[in-house]
Amino acid sequence: MILPALLLAASAAAAPPPEVARLEAALSVGVTARRLLVADGEVPRVEAAVSSLPRAVDERGGRSPEIVLDLGRLRSLPRPEAEAEYARALARAAVAAPLPLVEAEQAQLQWTARVLVETAPGDPVLSRALAAALKGPVRGAPELSRAGAFLRLFADDPAAAYWSVESGAPRGAQRLTDLEDLFALRARAIDALEAPPSGPYGVLDGRRYPAPLVRAAFLLRRGGELTRLREALGSYDTVGVAPLRAAYARWRRAAKP
């Protein structure tokens, strides 16, 4: 009888917290959410009475992410906003960027938007909230509003949607493409750095580069981190464009009276 008891204990330990289970069940009707849930299978979900993170549901930890749910704030959120915040946290954890990257910000918002439009056709409450977010910011729903603004631009011109993210990226965010180009030119010099630059410039092979770019390269120079990030992002801005457009079109057709 010991073995069944051990199995029951292991099953209970592996079960997600109640709020996590509810959110994952709501979102997992869509292929994108299921893909993110698989990618984040080992990411801890933490329910806290109070957190100091910007969102009620948020990701922290960078290279070693965890998803934190602030139960006090979560219970007061409209359900569509809670689902949007959880989708964004899943997307951020799947990339696990150790520093702000423009492409990561773009991919995370695109995946969040796709999770929502794949879920909305079968969820009238989310569908109505997302339709409202397409028209403008929804009070008390910042993540849903961001997804709506992104979708509004993306439907007409994906490049404009990507630029809206890049122009509003966190201070000091770097472009992964620029880092890849820098490594292609100066990999040996980057590996030889003993410390990141502290002034306005970093010098590599006698050439001056902006210090934030060199500092980012210094952080990403070990363990195949640059390759891992590119693989995590995939082809979101090429191959990933058509599936989001198709999912958006299906939702808009389903949302019509």
C-alpha positions in Angstrom: 0.0 0.0 0.0 3.0 2.3 0.3 3.4 2.6 -3.5 -0.1 4.0 -4.2 0.4 6.5 -1.3 3.7 7.6 -2.8 2.1 8.0 -6.3 -0.8 10.0 -4.8 1.6 12.3 -3.1 3.7 12.8 -6.2 0.5 13.5 -8.2 -0.6 16.1 -5.7 2.9 17.7 -5.7 2.9 17.9 -9.5 -0.6 19.4 -9.8 -0.6 23.1 -10.7 -2.0 25.7 -8.2 -5.7 26.2 -8.6 -5.5 29.7 -10.3 -2.8 28.4 -12.7 -5.0 25.3 -13.6 -8.0 27.5 -14.3 -6.0 29.9 -16.6 -4.3 27.1 -18.4 -7.5 25.3 -19.0 -9.1 28.4 -20.4 -6.2 29.1 -22.8 -5.2 25.6 -23.9 -8.0 25.4 -26.5 -5.5 27.1 -28.9 -2.4 25.6 -30.5 -0.2 28.5 -29.5 -1.1 28.3 -25.8 -0.5 24.6 -25.9 2.9 25.1 -27.6 3.9 27.6 -24.9 2.7 25.4 -22.1 4.9 22.6 -23.4 7.9 25.0 -23.8 7.3 26.2 -20.2 6.7 22.7 -18.7 9.6 23.1 -16.3 9.0 26.7 -15.4 7.8 27.1 -11.8 4.4 28.6 -11.1 4.3 30.5 -7.9 1.1 31.8 -6.2 1.9 34.7 -3.8 -0.3 36.7 -1.5 1.5 39.8 -2.6 4.1 40.5 -5.2 5.9 43.7 -6.3 5.9 42.8 -10.0 4.2 45.2 -12.5 1.4 42.8 -13.3 -0.8 40.5 -11.2 0.5 37.7 -13.4 4.1 38.2 -14.4 7.3 36.5 -15.3 10.6 37.1 -13.5 14.0 35.5 -13.5 15.3 36.1 -17.0 17.5 33.1 -17.9 15.8 31.0 -15.1 12.2 32.2 -15.3 9.3 31.6 -13.0 5.7 32.7 -13.4 4.3 34.6 -10.3 0.6 35.1 -9.6 -0.3 37.8 -7.1 -3.5 36.4 -5.7 -4.6 39.6 -4.1 -4.5 41.5 -7.4 -5.5 38.6 -9.6 -8.9 38.2 -7.9 -9.9 41.7 -8.8 -8.9 41.5 -12.4 -11.4 41.0 -15.2 -11.0 37.4 -16.5 -9.9 38.5 -20.0 -7.1 40.6 -18.5 -6.0 37.7 -16.3 -5.9 35.4 -19.3 -3.9 38.0 -21.3 -1.4 38.5 -18.5 -0.9 34.7 -18.2 -0.5 34.3 -21.9 2.2 37.1 -21.9 3.9 35.5 -18.9 4.0 32.2 -20.8 5.5 33.9 -23.8 8.2 35.7 -21.8 9.1 32.5 -19.9 9.4 30.6 -23.2 12.0 33.1 -24.5 13.8 33.5 -21.1 15.8 36.5 -22.3 18.5 37.5 -19.7 18.3 41.1 -20.9 15.7 43.3 -22.8 15.7 42.4 -26.5 13.6 44.1 -29.2 12.8 40.9 -31.0 11.9 39.2 -27.8 9.4 42.0 -27.0 7.9 41.7 -30.5 7.6 37.9 -30.4 6.1 37.8 -26.9 3.4 40.3 -27.8 2.7 38.6 -31.0 2.3 35.2 -29.3 0.1 36.8 -26.6 -2.2 38.2 -29.3 -2.3 34.9 -31.1 -3.2 33.0 -27.9 -6.1 35.4 -27.4 -7.5 35.3 -30.9 -7.3 31.5 -30.9 -9.2 31.4 -27.6 -11.8 34.1 -28.2 -14.0 32.3 -30.8 -15.2 29.9 -28.0 -15.3 32.5 -25.2 -17.8 35.3 -25.7 -16.6 37.2 -22.7 -13.0 37.3 -23.9 -14.2 38.0 -27.5 -16.1 41.1 -26.4 -13.2 42.3 -24.3 -10.7 41.8 -27.1 -13.0 43.6 -29.6 -13.2 46.5 -27.2 -9.4 46.5 -27.0 -9.1 46.8 -30.7 -10.8 50.1 -30.6 -8.7 51.6 -27.8 -7.3 51.0 -24.3 -9.6 49.2 -21.9 -9.6 50.5 -18.4 -8.1 48.1 -15.9 -6.8 45.8 -18.7 -3.3 46.9 -19.7 -2.1 43.6 -21.2 -5.3 43.1 -23.1 -5.1 46.6 -24.4 -1.5 46.1 -25.6 -2.6 43.0 -27.5 -5.5 44.8 -29.0 -3.3 47.7 -30.2 -0.8 45.3 -31.6 -3.6 43.4 -33.5 -5.1 46.6 -34.9 -1.7 47.5 -36.5 -0.8 43.9 -37.4 -4.0 43.4 -39.4 -3.0 46.1 -41.8 0.8 46.1 -41.7 2.9 43.7 -39.5 5.9 45.9 -40.0 4.0 48.8 -38.3 3.1 46.5 -35.4 6.7 45.5 -35.0 7.9 49.1 -35.1 5.3 50.1 -32.5 6.9 47.5 -30.1 10.5 48.5 -31.0 9.8 52.2 -30.5 8.3 51.6 -27.1 10.8 48.9 -26.0 12.3 49.1 -22.5 15.2 51.5 -22.1 18.5 49.9 -23.1 16.8 47.1 -25.1 19.1 45.8 -27.8 18.3 44.2 -31.2 19.3 40.5 -31.4 20.2 41.1 -35.1 22.7 43.7 -34.1 24.2 41.4 -31.5 24.5 38.6 -34.0 26.2 40.9 -36.5 28.6 42.1 -33.8 29.5 38.5 -32.9 30.0 37.7 -36.5 32.6 40.5 -36.8 34.2 40.6 -33.3 33.6 37.2 -31.5 37.2 36.8 -30.4 37.4 40.3 -29.1 34.1 39.9 -27.2 35.4 36.6 -25.7 38.6 38.3 -24.6 36.8 41.0 -22.6 37.6 40.7 -18.9 34.7 43.0 -17.9 31.9 44.9 -19.6 32.6 48.5 -20.6 31.7 51.1 -18.0 32.0 54.2 -20.2 29.9 55.3 -23.2 31.8 53.1 -25.6 33.2 49.6 -25.8 36.4 49.0 -27.8 36.7 45.8 -29.8 39.6 45.3 -32.2 40.4 49.0 -32.0 36.8 49.9 -33.1 34.4 51.9 -30.9 30.9 50.5 -30.4 28.0 51.8 -28.1 28.7 50.5 -24.6 25.1 49.1 -24.1 25.6 46.9 -27.2 29.0 45.6 -26.0 27.6 45.0 -22.5 24.8 42.9 -23.9 27.3 41.0 -26.0 29.4 40.4 -22.9 26.3 38.9 -21.1 25.5 36.6 -24.0 28.9 35.4 -24.9 28.9 32.0 -23.1 27.0 28.7 -23.4 25.5 29.2 -26.8 23.1 31.8 -25.4 22.8 33.8 -28.6 21.8 30.6 -30.6 19.4 29.6 -27.9 17.6 32.9 -28.0 17.3 32.8 -31.8 15.9 29.3 -31.7 13.4 30.3 -28.9 12.2 33.2 -31.0 11.9 31.1 -34.2 10.6 32.8 -37.3 7.9 34.8 -35.6 8.3 37.8 -38.0 8.3 35.7 -41.2 6.7 32.2 -41.0 4.7 33.4 -37.9 2.9 36.2 -39.8 0.4 34.1 -41.8 -0.9 32.0 -38.8 -1.7 35.1 -36.8 -3.5 36.7 -39.7 -5.5 33.5 -40.3 -6.4 33.2 -36.6 -7.4 36.9 -36.4 -9.6 36.5 -39.5 -11.3 33.4 -38.0 -12.0 35.2 -34.8 -13.4 38.3 -36.6 -15.7 36.1 -38.6 -16.9 34.3 -35.5 -17.4 37.5 -33.6 -19.8 39.0 -36.2 -23.5 38.8 -35.1 
